[in-house]
Amino acid sequence: MAKIQSTSETLFPILDQSPVGLARLAAEATHADDGHLIEFKAMQSRSILNKSVSKRQLSLAWSINPYRGCEFGCKYCYARYTHEFLQPTPITTPPKGTYDAPQQPWALAFEREIYLKENAAWLLEQELRAIGSNLAKHHDEIAIGTATDPYQPIERRVGITRSILEVFAKQEGLRIGLITKSSLITRDIDLFKQIAARNTLVLHITITTADRELARKLEPRAPRPDLRFDAVRKLREAGLTAGVLCSPLLPGINDSLQSLDAVASRAAAAGASFLGAHPLFLKSCSRPTFLSFVREHFPALVADYQRRYATEDFASTDYRNKMSSRATLVCRTHGLGERSTDALLTRVTGRHIYAEPRKQPKPVTPQQPAQATLFAAS
């Protein structure tokens, strides 16, 4: 769980510095609009740029989330806990090893009650004016979309993410990473090209599976995989560094060699700069939602997940190593740069690999032993 430290204390001394909790901000939010079973509220944020310190072994980075909550409703999402902070009274989340706890109201609210951060561009301008030079000097990275998708459907209408990119287009010397599941990202290619001309910019498209039907179950309201692969192609044709994150890897669901190879093959065909694939991180607050999904669609796997995540939020070391080997294999097979971490870093992309066009490699066949092939390539 990442600890978010607001930058408003030092950056805005003219503002009233009396304590203002997220629950109060949520209570004061005004109704903005309604979508299909979704309510949108305008929130007066005090800061848009946050410093994150994560327990997921990620490095220190600055993060920006233009929204609170996400319409896509991904069953494995670890960020549902963020809506807990918007509740008027503290809520106790299920402890580790608890699988039958009822789904908390805020867990569903995460995808049904979306908060739009007002004046995001103005806030970012003020914050970059105060600390922007230090970010460039120390090569700090800014990650957009760490807890909510910056291109969820409402973005098409309100354009908060685009307004943020317009601010970055005026900057130089920054390192910026963005992650999304949406093909809407291609709308902003013009701004990405401006940003990349004077900054380091790496774009990440999450594609957990090439299987359309499985994707619809896992990510009910996200664009189809083929639309996301096409978005990667358009970004690469625009000369931008863009790759695929096949994460999270879900045991028994999308973690087979054949499943990974299918994603890698299509990523390579789209000209992806890199591929990353990392195991499921299952927080206790996300377990009721995810386990409910497993019971409904993969009942035979329930006992296995209970065993795997009985005492830890992370997958075991053996499983992580196994998945790392598979990711390495498919990346080598298809000539893709490998992402060695799931952090939104701009350094671990192997971008030097993509200077020349790649020949289309042969896919890994089901009869080909993964371990043997991996050693042969070493």
Legacy VTK file of the C-alpha trace (Angstrom):
# vtk DataFile Version 3.0
C-alpha trace
ASCII
DATASET POLYDATA
POINTS 378 float
0.000 0.000 0.000
1.473 3.310 -1.054
1.657 6.169 1.398
0.631 9.392 -0.295
2.211 12.557 0.999
0.480 15.734 -0.111
2.711 18.489 -1.414
0.221 21.240 -0.526
1.798 22.144 2.825
5.000 23.569 1.395
3.783 24.590 -2.035
0.749 26.641 -1.065
1.492 28.581 2.144
-1.231 31.107 1.271
-3.907 28.461 1.615
-5.630 27.610 4.861
-3.437 24.856 6.343
-6.015 23.513 8.814
-6.463 19.744 8.466
-8.726 18.751 5.576
-9.329 15.014 5.236
-10.201 13.258 2.010
-13.534 12.265 3.544
-14.423 15.928 3.977
-13.339 16.733 0.431
-15.521 13.887 -0.797
-18.469 15.101 1.267
-18.069 18.580 -0.214
-17.833 17.283 -3.789
-20.601 18.510 -6.074
-22.594 16.347 -8.467
-21.174 16.654 -11.968
-22.912 14.092 -14.156
-24.261 10.560 -14.415
-23.223 7.677 -16.613
-24.451 4.087 -16.836
-24.752 3.159 -13.138
-21.971 5.670 -12.461
-22.086 8.988 -10.648
-19.508 11.665 -11.296
-18.599 14.282 -8.703
-16.370 17.330 -8.963
-13.746 17.438 -6.205
-11.757 20.485 -5.115
-8.300 18.938 -4.783
-5.550 20.723 -2.892
-2.741 19.010 -4.795
-2.313 17.010 -8.007
1.321 15.923 -7.682
1.975 13.378 -4.953
5.101 11.668 -3.706
4.526 7.927 -3.385
6.402 5.432 -1.227
5.242 1.916 -2.007
5.573 -1.423 -0.244
5.607 -3.096 -3.661
9.372 -2.660 -3.909
8.954 0.226 -6.333
11.255 3.192 -6.314
10.354 6.621 -5.078
8.326 8.508 -7.683
5.852 11.319 -8.085
2.380 10.290 -9.147
-0.593 11.996 -10.751
-4.116 10.583 -10.821
-6.549 12.931 -12.587
-9.503 11.043 -11.090
-10.407 9.140 -7.943
-12.108 5.884 -8.819
-12.161 4.105 -12.177
-14.987 3.153 -14.505
-13.250 0.096 -15.960
-14.068 -2.092 -12.930
-11.103 -4.483 -13.259
-11.661 -7.416 -10.903
-8.025 -7.576 -9.763
-7.555 -3.847 -9.120
-5.393 -3.164 -6.054
-6.410 0.519 -5.881
-9.944 -0.001 -4.601
-8.681 0.812 -1.123
-8.308 4.468 -2.134
-12.066 4.967 -1.823
-11.863 3.827 1.792
-10.256 7.176 2.620
-13.329 8.988 1.292
-15.624 7.409 3.881
-16.824 9.575 6.791
-15.867 6.921 9.363
-12.884 4.507 9.437
-13.469 1.065 7.939
-11.630 -2.088 8.908
-10.401 -4.065 5.916
-10.241 -7.881 5.990
-6.982 -9.197 7.511
-4.588 -11.432 5.614
-5.920 -14.937 5.244
-9.551 -13.743 5.183
-11.409 -14.762 2.040
-15.083 -14.884 2.949
-15.394 -11.300 4.198
-18.220 -9.399 2.471
-17.297 -6.863 -0.174
-17.092 -3.434 1.414
-19.389 -0.719 -0.028
-16.391 1.465 -0.909
-14.875 -1.340 -2.989
-17.822 -1.214 -5.385
-18.025 2.581 -5.079
-14.525 2.727 -6.578
-16.027 1.929 -9.987
-19.453 3.533 -9.480
-18.570 6.873 -7.864
-15.910 8.788 -9.788
-14.391 12.034 -8.512
-13.141 14.570 -11.056
-10.247 16.675 -9.807
-11.002 20.288 -10.599
-8.321 22.777 -11.622
-5.819 19.930 -12.104
-3.805 21.798 -14.740
-3.570 24.945 -12.630
-2.456 22.949 -9.596
0.198 21.167 -11.647
1.524 24.458 -13.001
1.913 25.817 -9.474
3.590 22.675 -8.175
5.995 22.390 -11.084
6.868 26.053 -10.680
7.880 25.266 -7.092
9.701 21.948 -7.526
10.017 21.319 -11.270
13.707 22.229 -11.418
14.470 19.773 -8.620
12.578 17.005 -10.422
14.715 17.508 -13.513
17.928 17.902 -11.530
17.459 14.672 -9.568
15.921 12.760 -12.512
12.797 12.048 -10.477
10.037 10.322 -12.403
6.408 11.327 -12.653
3.941 8.477 -13.104
0.472 9.267 -14.486
-2.227 6.704 -13.763
-0.943 4.740 -10.767
-4.300 4.288 -9.013
-6.902 5.153 -11.640
-6.939 5.119 -15.425
-6.266 8.581 -16.861
-8.163 7.645 -20.028
-11.299 6.123 -18.560
-14.452 7.000 -20.560
-15.279 10.261 -18.742
-11.940 11.693 -19.951
-13.376 11.882 -23.471
-15.866 14.476 -22.203
-14.011 16.421 -19.492
-10.384 16.262 -20.705
-8.613 16.504 -17.339
-5.753 14.287 -18.487
-5.316 16.291 -21.663
-5.147 19.523 -19.657
-2.340 17.980 -17.585
-0.452 16.952 -20.715
-0.748 20.490 -22.034
1.160 21.648 -18.954
3.876 19.031 -19.456
4.216 20.060 -23.107
5.662 23.364 -21.844
8.260 21.661 -19.616
11.666 20.210 -20.344
14.072 17.766 -18.729
11.386 15.710 -16.972
10.939 11.934 -16.940
7.291 10.980 -17.388
5.575 7.589 -17.533
1.884 7.014 -18.252
-0.188 3.833 -18.008
-3.656 3.118 -19.369
-5.920 0.381 -20.715
-7.670 2.759 -23.088
-7.300 3.317 -26.818
-8.356 6.914 -26.132
-4.673 7.582 -25.483
-4.164 8.048 -29.235
-6.243 11.239 -29.101
-3.294 12.985 -27.465
-0.516 11.916 -29.826
0.025 15.566 -30.750
0.804 16.460 -27.134
2.903 13.342 -26.551
5.140 14.311 -29.469
5.607 17.780 -28.003
6.389 16.350 -24.561
8.799 13.710 -25.908
10.735 16.350 -27.855
12.027 17.946 -24.624
11.431 15.271 -21.971
11.760 11.518 -21.516
8.324 9.994 -22.082
7.375 6.302 -21.881
3.808 5.147 -22.541
2.436 1.861 -21.187
-0.677 0.050 -22.439
-1.917 -2.692 -20.111
-3.101 -5.770 -22.012
-3.577 -8.701 -19.648
-4.714 -11.130 -22.325
-5.210 -11.374 -26.084
-8.408 -13.356 -25.414
-11.334 -11.008 -25.965
-13.804 -13.005 -23.880
-11.435 -13.357 -20.926
-10.630 -9.654 -21.086
-14.331 -8.820 -20.888
-14.625 -10.870 -17.700
-11.492 -9.428 -16.093
-11.937 -5.811 -17.206
-15.684 -5.380 -17.875
-15.667 -1.821 -19.181
-12.175 -1.497 -20.667
-11.580 -1.423 -24.447
-11.064 -4.727 -26.252
-7.504 -6.097 -26.501
-7.393 -5.573 -30.277
-8.165 -1.879 -29.812
-5.334 -1.587 -27.315
-2.841 -3.336 -29.586
-3.892 -0.946 -32.343
-3.257 1.972 -29.980
0.285 0.689 -29.400
0.807 0.548 -33.161
-0.373 4.144 -33.638
1.831 5.426 -30.819
4.880 3.669 -32.236
4.150 4.929 -35.757
4.145 8.423 -34.249
7.707 7.803 -33.079
6.818 7.471 -29.382
8.247 4.959 -26.889
5.285 2.734 -26.042
5.010 -0.828 -24.805
2.722 -3.441 -23.300
2.248 -4.460 -19.689
0.766 -7.958 -19.469
0.005 -7.520 -15.801
-1.136 -8.844 -13.506
-0.403 -12.491 -14.210
-3.194 -14.485 -12.582
-2.362 -18.085 -11.658
-4.289 -20.534 -13.820
-6.035 -17.741 -15.745
-3.618 -15.802 -17.954
-0.166 -16.977 -16.833
0.451 -19.898 -19.203
3.304 -19.744 -21.703
0.783 -19.848 -24.533
-1.193 -16.931 -23.095
1.930 -14.840 -22.600
3.183 -15.712 -26.070
-0.102 -14.604 -27.622
0.254 -11.167 -26.032
3.946 -10.920 -26.907
3.312 -11.931 -30.519
0.687 -9.240 -31.036
2.754 -6.676 -29.132
5.678 -7.340 -31.483
3.405 -7.097 -34.520
2.286 -3.679 -33.251
5.928 -2.612 -32.935
5.842 -2.375 -29.125
8.971 -0.987 -27.511
8.873 -3.476 -24.646
6.815 -6.042 -22.753
6.416 -6.410 -19.001
4.604 -9.206 -17.166
4.326 -9.421 -13.386
2.306 -11.508 -10.883
-0.880 -10.495 -9.145
-0.534 -8.249 -6.098
-3.640 -9.106 -4.046
-4.281 -6.683 -1.222
-6.626 -7.763 1.562
-9.076 -5.030 0.620
-9.244 -6.395 -2.938
-9.670 -10.052 -2.005
-13.473 -10.116 -1.584
-13.993 -8.608 -5.038
-11.403 -10.777 -6.753
-12.304 -14.021 -4.977
-15.947 -13.446 -5.826
-14.913 -13.209 -9.469
-12.833 -16.416 -9.219
-15.712 -18.304 -7.577
-18.049 -17.259 -10.376
-15.815 -17.884 -13.380
-13.022 -20.200 -12.164
-14.406 -22.138 -9.156
-11.737 -24.842 -9.466
-9.063 -22.242 -8.684
-10.503 -20.871 -5.436
-8.545 -23.236 -3.158
-5.343 -22.496 -5.037
-5.730 -18.731 -4.555
-6.541 -19.196 -0.886
-3.326 -21.162 -0.514
-1.184 -18.744 -2.510
-2.370 -15.603 -0.756
-3.138 -16.984 2.699
-0.589 -14.854 4.531
0.934 -12.533 1.926
-0.257 -9.971 -0.584
2.555 -10.975 -2.958
3.047 -14.152 -4.969
5.716 -16.563 -3.727
9.326 -16.194 -4.792
9.177 -19.459 -6.739
6.149 -18.284 -8.703
7.681 -14.874 -9.390
10.842 -16.522 -10.690
8.822 -18.877 -12.879
6.868 -15.988 -14.396
10.044 -13.984 -14.887
11.535 -16.858 -16.887
8.450 -17.069 -19.077
8.468 -13.322 -19.679
12.145 -13.451 -20.617
11.484 -16.301 -23.034
8.648 -14.614 -24.937
10.521 -11.316 -25.070
13.575 -13.010 -26.578
11.427 -15.020 -28.948
9.689 -11.938 -30.314
12.555 -9.453 -30.073
10.890 -7.318 -27.419
12.640 -5.303 -24.739
11.860 -6.731 -21.309
10.559 -4.681 -18.426
12.229 -6.030 -15.294
9.923 -4.163 -12.926
6.265 -3.170 -12.839
7.175 0.313 -11.653
6.300 3.131 -13.998
9.941 3.904 -14.642
11.320 5.555 -17.748
14.696 3.839 -17.458
13.881 0.129 -17.700
12.591 -0.138 -21.254
15.543 -1.358 -23.299
14.708 1.346 -25.826
18.050 0.893 -27.626
16.690 -2.358 -29.026
14.188 -0.563 -31.245
16.443 1.479 -33.499
16.080 -0.983 -36.376
12.975 -2.765 -37.720
12.515 -6.273 -36.375
11.796 -9.408 -38.343
8.655 -11.171 -37.220
9.785 -14.217 -35.138
8.070 -17.538 -34.970
5.628 -17.924 -32.045
6.264 -20.338 -29.203
4.320 -23.522 -29.890
2.506 -25.486 -27.137
4.820 -28.456 -27.765
7.950 -26.389 -27.146
9.177 -26.807 -23.540
9.567 -23.339 -22.045
12.481 -24.186 -19.754
14.499 -25.936 -22.449
14.013 -23.045 -24.875
15.012 -20.528 -22.231
18.289 -22.291 -21.486
18.996 -22.616 -25.180
18.649 -18.846 -25.540
20.872 -18.072 -22.541
LINES 1 379
378 0 1 2 3 4 5 6 7 8 9 10 11 12 13 14 15 16 17 18 19 20 21 22 23 24 25 26 27 28 29 30 31 32 33 34 35 36 37 38 39 40 41 42 43 44 45 46 47 48 49 50 51 52 53 54 55 56 57 58 59 60 61 62 63 64 65 66 67 68 69 70 71 72 73 74 75 76 77 78 79 80 81 82 83 84 85 86 87 88 89 90 91 92 93 94 95 96 97 98 99 100 101 102 103 104 105 106 107 108 109 110 111 112 113 114 115 116 117 118 119 120 121 122 123 124 125 126 127 128 129 130 131 132 133 134 135 136 137 138 139 140 141 142 143 144 145 146 147 148 149 150 151 152 153 154 155 156 157 158 159 160 161 162 163 164 165 166 167 168 169 170 171 172 173 174 175 176 177 178 179 180 181 182 183 184 185 186 187 188 189 190 191 192 193 194 195 196 197 198 199 200 201 202 203 204 205 206 207 208 209 210 211 212 213 214 215 216 217 218 219 220 221 222 223 224 225 226 227 228 229 230 231 232 233 234 235 236 237 238 239 240 241 242 243 244 245 246 247 248 249 250 251 252 253 254 255 256 257 258 259 260 261 262 263 264 265 266 267 268 269 270 271 272 273 274 275 276 277 278 279 280 281 282 283 284 285 286 287 288 289 290 291 292 293 294 295 296 297 298 299 300 301 302 303 304 305 306 307 308 309 310 311 312 313 314 315 316 317 318 319 320 321 322 323 324 325 326 327 328 329 330 331 332 333 334 335 336 337 338 339 340 341 342 343 344 345 346 347 348 349 350 351 352 353 354 355 356 357 358 359 360 361 362 363 364 365 366 367 368 369 370 371 372 373 374 375 376 377
